């Protein structure tokens, strides 16, 4: 099956610093990418949707200036957590699809997640 | 907004037991997806359902799309230790292809 690589798998940073998380589609062109956040023992919550070459669409309550998303190529999307604080500590997961239109579950592939811990 | 309720929140299994979990939504949808998430990993698709009444199996897993299009269940037969994990139902919101996840069912092994 298709592979989505997410890097790093975990990161520890000091409060106030910025952290970049990469999401790469290894064997397909990811027209659409999604970023999720998952707090301990909770479900995945969609943060934003990005289409290659377009600005990301953020979900209500997600600060676009704090969570910068770049989807400049068909195989790479990045999420930058700017001025991170302890409350931003969470598990961040990306997913990618080669499709832009109506998606099917079989065409949506998830990365393995990044555990961010902000001290 | 869309309400997607998954139950139970957690369950203990003993090897060999059958387990069942379900999801209900407040609206009608055309797709039900079931995922499993292992600790520290992203979710992996188990079964996708696209038609009301559809019953689909994947090995020891069976899922059904309810006739009302507002619910779905997932059964695991003859559970084994590696079935431990978190199971999520999910729906695509038609607008923007957003995938919405249920709260998850945490499957644990009986001590």
gemmi code that builds the backbone of each chain (N, CA, C; Angstrom):
import gemmi

chains = {
    "A": [
        ("UNK", (0.815, -1.200, 0.000), (0.000, 0.000, 0.000), (0.852, 1.254, 0.000)),
        ("UNK", (0.195, 2.380, -0.205), (0.908, 3.651, -0.240), (1.492, 3.975, 1.122)),
        ("UNK", (2.598, 4.712, 1.107), (3.303, 5.026, 2.337), (3.376, 6.530, 2.541)),
        ("UNK", (3.046, 6.936, 3.756), (3.202, 8.319, 4.169), (4.201, 8.333, 5.312)),
        ("UNK", (5.264, 9.075, 5.127), (6.331, 9.138, 6.120), (6.242, 10.450, 6.883)),
        ("UNK", (6.259, 10.357, 8.191), (6.173, 11.540, 9.023), (7.440, 11.630, 9.869)),
        ("UNK", (7.982, 12.827, 9.958), (9.252, 13.010, 10.658), (9.298, 14.352, 11.379)),
        ("UNK", (9.784, 14.428, 12.614), (10.310, 13.306, 13.388), (9.187, 12.516, 14.039)),
        ("UNK", (9.511, 11.390, 14.616), (8.491, 10.601, 15.296), (8.243, 11.153, 16.698)),
        ("UNK", (9.252, 11.822, 17.242), (9.034, 12.507, 18.506), (10.001, 13.675, 18.606)),
        ("UNK", (9.583, 14.690, 19.337), (10.440, 15.855, 19.505), (10.136, 16.509, 20.852)),
        ("UNK", (11.192, 16.934, 21.508), (11.081, 17.675, 22.772), (11.663, 19.051, 22.528)),
        ("UNK", (10.945, 20.081, 22.922), (11.460, 21.426, 22.712), (11.149, 22.309, 23.914)),
        ("UNK", (11.858, 23.423, 23.963), (11.639, 24.379, 25.051), (10.474, 25.297, 24.697)),
        ("UNK", (9.793, 25.750, 25.704), (8.687, 26.675, 25.502), (9.176, 27.931, 24.781)),
        ("UNK", (8.418, 28.355, 23.787), (8.780, 29.551, 23.035), (9.505, 29.277, 21.730)),
        ("UNK", (9.966, 28.065, 21.549), (10.649, 27.723, 20.302), (9.641, 27.197, 19.283)),
        ("UNK", (10.096, 27.079, 18.041), (9.240, 26.579, 16.962), (9.693, 25.187, 16.544)),
        ("UNK", (8.749, 24.396, 16.146), (9.033, 23.014, 15.752), (8.381, 22.734, 14.403)),
        ("UNK", (9.145, 22.109, 13.509), (8.606, 21.757, 12.196), (8.450, 20.256, 12.079)),
        ("UNK", (7.292, 19.842, 11.600), (7.000, 18.426, 11.377), (6.779, 18.233, 9.887)),
        ("UNK", (7.406, 17.198, 9.337), (7.286, 16.927, 7.908), (6.405, 15.716, 7.643)),
        ("UNK", (5.676, 15.798, 6.559), (4.833, 14.692, 6.117), (5.092, 14.477, 4.632)),
        ("UNK", (5.583, 13.306, 4.277), (5.931, 13.016, 2.883), (5.162, 11.806, 2.373)),
        ("UNK", (4.673, 11.933, 1.151), (4.101, 10.772, 0.477), (5.225, 10.164, -0.351)),
        ("UNK", (5.516, 8.898, -0.109), (6.707, 8.292, -0.694), (6.474, 7.693, -2.077)),
        ("UNK", (5.260, 7.254, -2.358), (5.056, 6.573, -3.628), (3.815, 7.042, -4.364)),
        ("UNK", (3.343, 8.246, -4.016), (2.237, 8.820, -4.764), (2.274, 10.335, -4.585)),
        ("UNK", (1.573, 11.019, -5.451), (1.495, 12.469, -5.351), (0.290, 12.841, -4.501)),
        ("UNK", (0.558, 13.518, -3.404), (-0.483, 13.840, -2.435), (-1.130, 15.174, -2.781)),
        ("UNK", (-2.241, 15.103, -3.472), (-2.960, 16.313, -3.831), (-3.542, 16.980, -2.598)),
        ("UNK", (-4.015, 16.172, -1.681), (-4.645, 16.690, -0.466), (-3.962, 16.100, 0.754)),
        ("UNK", (-3.683, 16.951, 1.713), (-3.107, 16.484, 2.968), (-3.892, 17.072, 4.136)),
        ("UNK", (-3.952, 16.306, 5.197), (-4.673, 16.717, 6.388), (-3.737, 16.631, 7.594)),
        ("UNK", (-3.949, 17.525, 8.538), (-3.196, 17.486, 9.796), (-4.176, 17.334, 10.955)),
        ("UNK", (-3.851, 16.366, 11.832), (-4.684, 16.082, 12.993), (-3.853, 16.262, 14.258)),
        ("UNK", (-4.577, 16.497, 15.355), (-3.943, 16.555, 16.664), (-4.697, 15.590, 17.571)),
        ("UNK", (-3.960, 14.875, 18.384), (-4.581, 13.892, 19.277), (-3.984, 14.038, 20.666)),
        ("UNK", (-4.801, 14.442, 21.625), (-4.373, 14.509, 23.015), (-4.537, 13.132, 23.638)),
        ("UNK", (-3.815, 12.877, 24.744), (-3.848, 11.543, 25.351), (-5.259, 11.058, 25.633)),
        ("UNK", (-5.520, 9.837, 25.248), (-6.795, 9.158, 25.465), (-7.958, 9.871, 24.791)),
        ("UNK", (-7.670, 10.653, 23.768), (-8.731, 11.311, 23.028), (-8.664, 10.918, 21.558)),
        ("UNK", (-9.655, 11.373, 20.823), (-9.729, 11.047, 19.409), (-8.867, 11.997, 18.587)),
        ("UNK", (-8.782, 11.725, 17.304), (-8.066, 12.605, 16.393), (-8.974, 13.777, 16.034)),
        ("UNK", (-8.416, 14.974, 16.132), (-9.173, 16.171, 15.790), (-8.511, 16.848, 14.592)),
        ("UNK", (-9.293, 17.081, 13.552), (-8.757, 17.699, 12.347), (-8.361, 19.137, 12.641)),
        ("UNK", (-7.131, 19.494, 12.241), (-6.662, 20.866, 12.416), (-6.827, 21.663, 11.133)),
        ("UNK", (-6.407, 21.047, 10.020), (-6.418, 21.791, 8.764), (-6.319, 20.847, 7.594)),
        ("UNK", (-6.775, 21.348, 6.454), (-6.709, 20.632, 5.186), (-5.880, 21.460, 4.226)),
        ("UNK", (-4.961, 20.822, 3.532), (-4.189, 21.586, 2.553), (-4.189, 20.892, 1.208)),
        ("UNK", (-4.360, 21.678, 0.169), (-4.236, 21.217, -1.205), (-2.967, 21.814, -1.783)),
        ("UNK", (-2.248, 21.014, -2.551), (-0.970, 21.453, -3.094), (-1.124, 22.767, -3.839)),
        ("UNK", (-0.272, 23.712, -3.475), (-0.277, 25.000, -4.140), (-1.287, 25.986, -3.612)),
        ("UNK", (-2.118, 25.580, -2.671), (-3.136, 26.484, -2.112), (-2.879, 26.705, -0.628)),
        ("UNK", (-3.494, 27.756, -0.120), (-3.404, 27.980, 1.327), (-4.225, 26.924, 2.050)),
        ("UNK", (-3.765, 26.581, 3.236), (-4.478, 25.578, 4.020), (-5.785, 26.140, 4.543)),
        ("UNK", (-6.749, 25.259, 4.709), (-8.035, 25.615, 5.309), (-8.041, 25.096, 6.739)),
        ("UNK", (-8.166, 25.995, 7.685), (-8.067, 25.620, 9.090), (-9.459, 25.383, 9.691)),
        ("UNK", (-9.518, 24.457, 10.610), (-10.755, 24.206, 11.336), (-10.981, 25.324, 12.361)),
        ("UNK", (-12.237, 25.473, 12.716), (-12.590, 26.497, 13.693), (-11.829, 26.271, 14.989)),
        ("UNK", (-11.253, 27.334, 15.513), (-10.534, 27.249, 16.773), (-9.061, 26.944, 16.620)),
        ("UNK", (-8.595, 26.665, 15.429), (-7.173, 26.396, 15.204), (-6.521, 27.670, 14.676)),
        ("UNK", (-5.499, 28.144, 15.390), (-4.861, 29.415, 15.015), (-3.908, 29.217, 13.849)),
        ("UNK", (-4.225, 29.839, 12.732), (-3.401, 29.638, 11.541), (-2.021, 30.267, 11.685)),
        ("UNK", (-1.886, 31.301, 12.510), (-0.581, 31.929, 12.682), (0.305, 31.127, 13.638)),
        ("UNK", (-0.313, 30.253, 14.399), (0.461, 29.439, 15.316), (0.847, 28.107, 14.678)),
        ("UNK", (-0.050, 27.572, 13.886), (0.193, 26.293, 13.227), (0.307, 26.560, 11.728)),
        ("UNK", (1.548, 26.789, 11.290), (1.787, 27.136, 9.899), (1.894, 25.876, 9.053)),
        ("UNK", (1.101, 25.819, 8.000), (1.106, 24.645, 7.131), (1.551, 25.068, 5.742)),
        ("UNK", (2.506, 24.319, 5.233), (3.015, 24.563, 3.884), (2.895, 23.281, 3.075)),
        ("UNK", (2.292, 23.382, 1.911), (2.117, 22.212, 1.032), (2.606, 22.619, -0.345)),
        ("UNK", (3.904, 22.878, -0.416), (4.460, 23.475, -1.626), (4.716, 22.474, -2.736)),
        ("UNK", (4.784, 21.198, -2.405), (5.006, 20.202, -3.456), (3.997, 19.079, -3.293)),
        ("UNK", (3.920, 18.233, -4.302), (2.934, 17.147, -4.288), (3.356, 15.978, -3.406)),
        ("UNK", (4.522, 16.074, -2.793), (4.950, 14.978, -1.924), (5.311, 15.431, -0.517)),
        ("UNK", (5.171, 16.714, -0.229), (5.612, 17.195, 1.072), (4.687, 18.270, 1.623)),
        ("UNK", (4.281, 18.072, 2.866), (3.581, 19.106, 3.617), (4.284, 19.241, 4.955)),
        ("UNK", (4.381, 20.467, 5.436), (5.007, 20.693, 6.738), (4.052, 21.438, 7.655)),
        ("UNK", (4.123, 21.085, 8.919), (3.383, 21.773, 9.973), (4.411, 22.367, 10.918)),
        ("UNK", (4.380, 23.685, 11.088), (5.290, 24.340, 12.017), (4.486, 24.879, 13.191)),
        ("UNK", (4.830, 24.409, 14.370), (4.211, 24.914, 15.595), (5.091, 26.064, 16.075)),
        ("UNK", (4.590, 27.268, 15.966), (5.393, 28.429, 16.316), (5.186, 28.795, 17.784)),
        ("UNK", (6.274, 29.264, 18.391), (6.231, 29.670, 19.790), (5.465, 28.641, 20.623)),
        ("UNK", (5.982, 27.436, 20.600), (5.288, 26.322, 21.257), (5.210, 26.524, 22.759)),
        ("UNK", (4.108, 26.089, 23.337), (3.900, 26.128, 24.773), (3.498, 24.744, 25.259)),
        ("UNK", (3.615, 24.484, 26.557), (3.292, 23.142, 27.057), (1.918, 22.640, 26.636)),
        ("UNK", (0.948, 23.525, 26.495), (-0.388, 23.073, 26.091), (-0.446, 22.609, 24.637)),
        ("UNK", (0.623, 22.883, 23.871), (0.698, 22.379, 22.494), (1.236, 20.958, 22.448)),
        ("UNK", (1.670, 20.447, 23.586), (2.159, 19.070, 23.633), (1.034, 18.136, 23.232)),
        ("UNK", (1.300, 17.321, 22.227), (0.248, 16.464, 21.676), (0.867, 15.518, 20.659)),
        ("UNK", (0.054, 14.616, 20.158), (0.448, 13.712, 19.086), (-0.120, 14.297, 17.804)),
        ("UNK", (0.743, 14.633, 16.846), (0.304, 15.245, 15.600), (0.416, 14.204, 14.486)),
        ("UNK", (-0.653, 14.050, 13.717), (-0.699, 13.025, 12.673), (-1.103, 13.668, 11.352)),
        ("UNK", (-0.409, 13.306, 10.291), (-0.809, 13.778, 8.973), (-1.448, 12.633, 8.192)),
        ("UNK", (-2.241, 12.989, 7.216), (-2.743, 11.997, 6.265), (-2.718, 12.621, 4.881)),
        ("UNK", (-2.663, 11.778, 3.879), (-2.519, 12.267, 2.516), (-3.335, 11.423, 1.557)),
        ("UNK", (-3.801, 12.085, 0.498), (-4.557, 11.379, -0.529), (-4.124, 11.874, -1.897)),
        ("UNK", (-4.113, 10.975, -2.877), (-3.787, 11.421, -4.231), (-4.956, 12.159, -4.882)),
        ("UNK", (-6.121, 12.092, -4.241), (-7.324, 12.668, -4.831), (-7.631, 14.037, -4.253)),
        ("UNK", (-8.293, 14.841, -5.045), (-8.765, 16.140, -4.561), (-10.281, 16.119, -4.391)),
        ("UNK", (-10.917, 15.289, -5.183), (-12.373, 15.239, -5.135), (-12.876, 14.379, -4.003)),
        ("UNK", (-14.046, 13.777, -4.208), (-14.655, 12.966, -3.164), (-13.733, 11.822, -2.782)),
        ("UNK", (-13.315, 11.790, -1.523), (-12.324, 10.813, -1.103), (-12.961, 9.489, -0.707)),
        ("UNK", (-12.167, 8.446, -0.827), (-12.544, 7.133, -0.319), (-11.510, 6.721, 0.719)),
        ("UNK", (-11.956, 5.939, 1.686), (-11.062, 5.531, 2.757), (-9.805, 4.850, 2.252)),
        ("UNK", (-9.960, 4.056, 1.195), (-8.806, 3.323, 0.663), (-7.768, 4.232, 0.025)),
        ("UNK", (-8.121, 5.484, -0.209), (-7.196, 6.418, -0.859), (-6.702, 7.477, 0.114)),
        ("UNK", (-6.836, 7.209, 1.397), (-6.377, 8.142, 2.422), (-5.390, 7.404, 3.304)),
        ("UNK", (-4.162, 7.927, 3.375), (-3.090, 7.209, 4.060), (-2.530, 8.083, 5.175)),
        ("UNK", (-2.316, 7.456, 6.324), (-1.876, 8.187, 7.501), (-0.387, 8.002, 7.760)),
        ("UNK", (0.234, 9.076, 8.269), (1.592, 8.967, 8.774), (1.581, 8.296, 10.127)),
        ("UNK", (2.761, 8.053, 10.659), (2.870, 7.344, 11.934), (2.860, 8.277, 13.129)),
        ("UNK", (2.716, 9.581, 12.878), (2.542, 10.522, 13.970), (3.835, 11.081, 14.529)),
        ("UNK", (3.711, 12.245, 15.163), (4.826, 12.904, 15.830), (4.389, 13.297, 17.231)),
        ("UNK", (5.091, 12.799, 18.229), (4.789, 13.167, 19.604), (5.598, 14.409, 19.956)),
        ("UNK", (4.911, 15.500, 20.208), (5.566, 16.748, 20.583), (5.412, 16.973, 22.080)),
        ("UNK", (6.536, 17.185, 22.734), (6.523, 17.516, 24.158), (7.206, 18.864, 24.326)),
        ("UNK", (6.486, 19.827, 24.872), (7.024, 21.167, 25.078), (7.280, 21.364, 26.572)),
        ("UNK", (8.526, 21.657, 26.900), (8.898, 21.778, 28.315), (8.702, 23.197, 28.817)),
    ],
    "B": [
        ("UNK", (-23.306, 20.817, 15.397), (-22.432, 20.126, 14.483), (-22.668, 18.626, 14.500)),
        ("UNK", (-21.912, 17.953, 13.701), (-22.052, 16.503, 13.580), (-21.706, 15.811, 14.895)),
        ("UNK", (-22.612, 14.942, 15.364), (-22.377, 14.147, 16.539), (-22.077, 12.723, 16.104)),
        ("UNK", (-20.939, 12.216, 16.527), (-20.545, 10.864, 16.193), (-20.207, 10.181, 17.509)),
        ("UNK", (-21.086, 9.280, 17.933), (-20.943, 8.642, 19.239), (-20.487, 7.208, 19.070)),
        ("UNK", (-19.422, 6.862, 19.773), (-18.869, 5.514, 19.682), (-18.923, 4.866, 21.060)),
        ("UNK", (-19.327, 3.605, 21.086), (-19.379, 2.903, 22.362), (-19.021, 1.429, 22.178)),
        ("UNK", (-18.506, 0.784, 23.220), (-18.165, 1.395, 24.496), (-16.868, 2.196, 24.384)),
        ("UNK", (-16.565, 2.974, 25.411), (-15.320, 3.742, 25.399), (-14.127, 2.823, 25.581)),
        ("UNK", (-14.325, 1.771, 26.351), (-13.250, 0.809, 26.551), (-13.858, -0.549, 26.863)),
        ("UNK", (-13.086, -1.570, 26.628), (-13.531, -2.918, 26.945), (-12.326, -3.813, 27.185)),
        ("UNK", (-12.553, -4.808, 28.035), (-11.513, -5.792, 28.295), (-11.874, -7.065, 27.539)),
        ("UNK", (-10.875, -7.663, 26.933), (-11.120, -8.896, 26.194), (-10.266, -10.016, 26.771)),
        ("UNK", (-10.804, -11.200, 26.614), (-10.035, -12.391, 26.941), (-9.825, -13.121, 25.640)),
        ("UNK", (-8.669, -13.692, 25.477), (-8.343, -14.359, 24.223), (-9.436, -15.358, 23.856)),
        ("UNK", (-9.873, -15.284, 22.630), (-10.904, -16.193, 22.151), (-12.300, -15.609, 22.170)),
        ("UNK", (-12.479, -14.505, 22.898), (-13.808, -13.892, 22.977), (-14.129, -13.124, 21.694)),
        ("UNK", (-15.436, -12.974, 21.441), (-15.896, -12.075, 20.389), (-16.190, -10.717, 21.030)),
        ("UNK", (-15.873, -9.648, 20.335), (-16.148, -8.312, 20.867), (-16.884, -7.502, 19.809)),
        ("UNK", (-17.626, -6.527, 20.291), (-18.417, -5.706, 19.383), (-18.403, -4.263, 19.843)),
        ("UNK", (-18.381, -3.364, 18.908), (-18.445, -1.947, 19.205), (-19.279, -1.272, 18.129)),
        ("UNK", (-19.849, -0.108, 18.443), (-20.685, 0.533, 17.446), (-20.562, 2.047, 17.476)),
        ("UNK", (-21.041, 2.631, 16.402), (-21.041, 4.085, 16.245), (-22.386, 4.533, 15.739)),
        ("UNK", (-22.822, 5.680, 16.231), (-24.043, 6.271, 15.713), (-23.780, 7.739, 15.393)),
        ("UNK", (-24.455, 8.203, 14.366), (-24.317, 9.605, 13.990), (-25.680, 10.278, 14.041)),
        ("UNK", (-25.656, 11.576, 14.152), (-26.910, 12.320, 14.217), (-27.437, 12.633, 12.818)),
        ("UNK", (-26.608, 12.394, 11.822), (-27.019, 12.662, 10.447), (-26.764, 11.439, 9.577)),
        ("UNK", (-27.303, 11.479, 8.397), (-27.111, 10.394, 7.431), (-25.817, 10.626, 6.660)),
        ("UNK", (-25.016, 9.584, 6.523), (-23.788, 9.682, 5.740), (-23.671, 8.511, 4.786)),
        ("UNK", (-22.806, 8.660, 3.807), (-22.672, 7.647, 2.763), (-21.472, 6.741, 2.953)),
        ("UNK", (-20.682, 7.004, 3.981), (-19.463, 6.237, 4.195), (-19.251, 6.005, 5.678)),
        ("UNK", (-18.907, 4.786, 6.019), (-18.427, 4.487, 7.371), (-17.068, 3.826, 7.223)),
        ("UNK", (-16.117, 4.309, 7.979), (-14.781, 3.719, 7.988), (-14.448, 3.265, 9.403)),
        ("UNK", (-13.728, 2.167, 9.488), (-13.248, 1.677, 10.786), (-11.732, 1.588, 10.749)),
        ("UNK", (-11.102, 2.181, 11.767), (-9.646, 2.216, 11.867), (-9.196, 1.583, 13.175)),
        ("UNK", (-7.937, 1.124, 13.173), (-7.286, 0.698, 14.422), (-6.018, 1.512, 14.590)),
        ("UNK", (-5.793, 1.964, 15.820), (-4.592, 2.707, 16.127), (-3.826, 2.000, 17.234)),
        ("UNK", (-2.586, 1.660, 16.956), (-1.700, 1.104, 17.974), (-0.978, 2.254, 18.671)),
        ("UNK", (-0.493, 2.044, 19.885), (0.178, 3.131, 20.635), (1.311, 3.760, 19.847)),
        ("UNK", (1.309, 5.087, 19.780), (2.386, 5.802, 19.113), (2.399, 5.679, 17.604)),
        ("UNK", (1.267, 5.275, 17.034), (1.189, 5.105, 15.589), (-0.017, 5.850, 15.035)),
        ("UNK", (-0.037, 6.020, 13.712), (-1.222, 6.569, 13.079), (-2.274, 5.495, 12.893)),
        ("UNK", (-3.514, 5.866, 12.620), (-4.567, 4.872, 12.417), (-4.388, 4.130, 11.101)),
        ("UNK", (-4.834, 2.890, 11.100), (-4.772, 2.040, 9.913), (-6.188, 1.618, 9.544)),
        ("UNK", (-6.535, 1.761, 8.294), (-7.889, 1.419, 7.848), (-8.116, -0.089, 7.932)),
        ("UNK", (-9.234, -0.467, 8.560), (-9.608, -1.881, 8.670), (-10.661, -2.232, 7.625)),
        ("UNK", (-11.734, -1.467, 7.633), (-12.865, -1.752, 6.752), (-13.501, -0.434, 6.323)),
        ("UNK", (-13.920, -0.378, 5.062), (-14.644, 0.777, 4.540), (-16.010, 0.308, 4.050)),
        ("UNK", (-17.045, 1.044, 4.397), (-18.421, 0.705, 4.028), (-19.021, 1.871, 3.273)),
        ("UNK", (-19.700, 1.560, 2.161), (-20.216, 2.639, 1.318), (-21.698, 2.514, 0.992)),
        ("UNK", (-22.326, 1.410, 1.375), (-23.742, 1.227, 1.053), (-24.519, 0.814, 2.286)),
        ("UNK", (-25.717, 1.394, 2.437), (-26.578, 1.033, 3.554), (-26.842, -0.464, 3.527)),
        ("UNK", (-26.702, -1.098, 4.693), (-26.924, -2.529, 4.780), (-25.696, -3.361, 4.447)),
        ("UNK", (-24.659, -2.736, 3.935), (-23.460, -3.470, 3.517), (-22.805, -4.150, 4.710)),
        ("UNK", (-22.446, -5.405, 4.525), (-21.745, -6.188, 5.546), (-20.432, -6.635, 4.932)),
        ("UNK", (-19.328, -6.246, 5.549), (-18.018, -6.535, 4.967), (-17.110, -7.156, 6.010)),
        ("UNK", (-16.332, -8.127, 5.585), (-15.389, -8.794, 6.487), (-13.956, -8.578, 6.043)),
        ("UNK", (-13.078, -8.590, 7.013), (-11.642, -8.502, 6.777), (-10.995, -9.425, 7.800)),
        ("UNK", (-10.818, -10.678, 7.412), (-10.299, -11.665, 8.359), (-11.304, -11.892, 9.475)),
        ("UNK", (-10.872, -11.697, 10.720), (-11.763, -11.905, 11.867), (-12.632, -10.673, 12.151)),
        ("UNK", (-12.508, -9.658, 11.356), (-13.274, -8.436, 11.554), (-14.473, -8.420, 10.618)),
        ("UNK", (-15.596, -7.971, 11.160), (-16.794, -7.801, 10.352), (-17.426, -6.472, 10.721)),
        ("UNK", (-17.819, -5.704, 9.721), (-18.467, -4.422, 9.989), (-19.714, -4.313, 9.123)),
        ("UNK", (-20.705, -3.622, 9.638), (-21.941, -3.414, 8.871), (-22.331, -1.946, 8.891)),
        ("UNK", (-22.839, -1.502, 7.769), (-23.372, -0.153, 7.574), (-24.861, -0.266, 7.831)),
        ("UNK", (-25.360, 0.437, 8.840), (-26.761, 0.310, 9.211), (-27.716, 0.763, 8.113)),
        ("UNK", (-28.883, 0.139, 8.115), (-29.892, 0.441, 7.110), (-30.316, 1.910, 7.144)),
        ("UNK", (-30.336, 2.487, 8.325), (-30.747, 3.889, 8.451), (-29.658, 4.850, 8.006)),
        ("UNK", (-28.466, 4.322, 7.743), (-27.286, 5.106, 7.360), (-26.813, 6.026, 8.472)),
        ("UNK", (-27.242, 5.725, 9.688), (-26.820, 6.548, 10.820), (-25.994, 5.748, 11.823)),
        ("UNK", (-25.708, 4.477, 11.511), (-24.959, 3.701, 12.481), (-24.155, 2.598, 11.804)),
        ("UNK", (-23.189, 2.096, 12.565), (-22.361, 1.005, 12.062), (-21.814, 0.252, 13.261)),
        ("UNK", (-21.559, -1.033, 13.064), (-20.895, -1.782, 14.123), (-19.685, -2.512, 13.567)),
        ("UNK", (-18.770, -2.808, 14.470), (-17.581, -3.590, 14.143), (-17.504, -4.752, 15.116)),
        ("UNK", (-17.374, -5.954, 14.599), (-17.197, -7.139, 15.424), (-15.815, -7.722, 15.198)),
        ("UNK", (-15.217, -8.185, 16.282), (-13.968, -8.930, 16.203), (-14.258, -10.318, 16.760)),
        ("UNK", (-14.020, -11.336, 15.964), (-14.291, -12.689, 16.442), (-12.991, -13.336, 16.922)),
        ("UNK", (-13.142, -14.192, 17.929), (-12.017, -14.975, 18.449), (-10.799, -14.089, 18.685)),
        ("UNK", (-10.953, -13.114, 19.569), (-9.904, -12.117, 19.761), (-8.578, -12.740, 20.189)),
        ("UNK", (-7.520, -12.076, 19.762), (-6.161, -12.488, 20.110), (-5.450, -11.285, 20.731)),
        ("UNK", (-4.348, -11.496, 21.420), (-3.676, -10.381, 22.114), (-3.355, -9.179, 21.229)),
        ("UNK", (-3.030, -9.407, 19.990), (-2.670, -8.280, 19.121), (-3.881, -7.453, 18.691)),
        ("UNK", (-5.072, -7.858, 19.097), (-6.259, -7.034, 18.826), (-6.318, -5.829, 19.756)),
        ("UNK", (-5.486, -5.815, 20.774), (-5.434, -4.686, 21.701), (-5.064, -3.412, 20.943)),
        ("UNK", (-5.757, -2.339, 21.261), (-5.500, -1.070, 20.594), (-6.731, -0.197, 20.696)),
        ("UNK", (-6.740, 0.877, 19.940), (-7.904, 1.769, 19.926), (-8.554, 1.667, 18.554)),
        ("UNK", (-9.848, 1.441, 18.547), (-10.611, 1.334, 17.321), (-11.461, 2.590, 17.163)),
        ("UNK", (-11.405, 3.159, 15.974), (-12.167, 4.371, 15.686), (-13.102, 4.135, 14.509)),
        ("UNK", (-14.315, 4.641, 14.630), (-15.143, 4.779, 13.449), (-14.893, 6.183, 12.905)),
        ("UNK", (-15.185, 6.382, 11.642), (-14.952, 7.692, 11.037), (-15.899, 7.881, 9.866)),
        ("UNK", (-16.208, 9.139, 9.616), (-17.091, 9.510, 8.516), (-16.445, 10.621, 7.707)),
        ("UNK", (-16.726, 10.623, 6.423), (-16.335, 11.769, 5.601), (-17.468, 12.784, 5.602)),
        ("UNK", (-17.151, 14.002, 5.990), (-18.112, 15.079, 5.797), (-18.036, 15.449, 4.323)),
        ("UNK", (-19.165, 15.521, 3.653), (-19.165, 15.731, 2.213), (-18.440, 17.011, 1.826)),
        ("UNK", (-18.625, 18.053, 2.623), (-17.987, 19.330, 2.301), (-16.519, 19.284, 2.709)),
        ("UNK", (-15.642, 19.356, 1.752), (-14.223, 19.418, 2.065), (-13.585, 18.083, 2.371)),
        ("UNK", (-14.323, 17.006, 2.203), (-13.744, 15.687, 2.427), (-13.125, 15.527, 3.805)),
        ("UNK", (-13.685, 16.168, 4.806), (-13.090, 16.096, 6.132), (-13.478, 14.792, 6.800)),
        ("UNK", (-12.487, 14.101, 7.326), (-12.717, 12.843, 8.015), (-12.909, 13.129, 9.494)),
        ("UNK", (-14.082, 12.777, 10.009), (-14.408, 12.991, 11.418), (-14.364, 11.664, 12.143)),
        ("UNK", (-13.647, 11.629, 13.264), (-13.470, 10.391, 14.011), (-14.414, 10.324, 15.212)),
        ("UNK", (-14.855, 9.113, 15.511), (-15.558, 8.873, 16.755), (-14.582, 8.949, 17.919)),
        ("UNK", (-15.118, 8.817, 19.128), (-14.281, 8.958, 20.311), (-13.339, 7.799, 20.562)),
        ("UNK", (-13.569, 6.688, 19.878), (-12.673, 5.553, 20.024), (-13.145, 4.541, 21.042)),
        ("UNK", (-12.819, 3.297, 20.794), (-13.043, 2.211, 21.750), (-11.687, 1.604, 22.067)),
        ("UNK", (-11.304, 1.699, 23.325), (-10.003, 1.184, 23.752), (-10.167, -0.277, 24.152)),
        ("UNK", (-9.516, -1.161, 23.424), (-9.600, -2.594, 23.701), (-8.369, -3.018, 24.477)),
        ("UNK", (-8.619, -3.585, 25.651), (-7.543, -3.970, 26.564), (-7.670, -5.451, 26.886)),
        ("UNK", (-6.594, -6.034, 27.356), (-6.607, -7.449, 27.719), (-6.976, -7.592, 29.183)),
        ("UNK", (-7.856, -8.528, 29.477), (-8.233, -8.793, 30.864), (-7.025, -9.254, 31.647)),
        ("UNK", (-6.836, -8.676, 32.828), (-5.684, -9.099, 33.632), (-5.854, -10.515, 34.153)),
    ],
}
model = gemmi.Model(1)
for chain_id, residues in chains.items():
    chain = gemmi.Chain(chain_id)
    for i, (resn, *xyz) in enumerate(residues, 1):
        res = gemmi.Residue()
        res.name, res.seqid = resn, gemmi.SeqId(i, " ")
        for name, pos in zip(("N", "CA", "C"), xyz):
            atom = gemmi.Atom()
            atom.name, atom.element = name, gemmi.Element(name[0])
            atom.pos, atom.b_iso = gemmi.Position(*pos), 0.0
            res.add_atom(atom)
        chain.add_residue(res)
    model.add_chain(chain)
structure = gemmi.Structure()
structure.add_model(model)
structure.setup_entities()
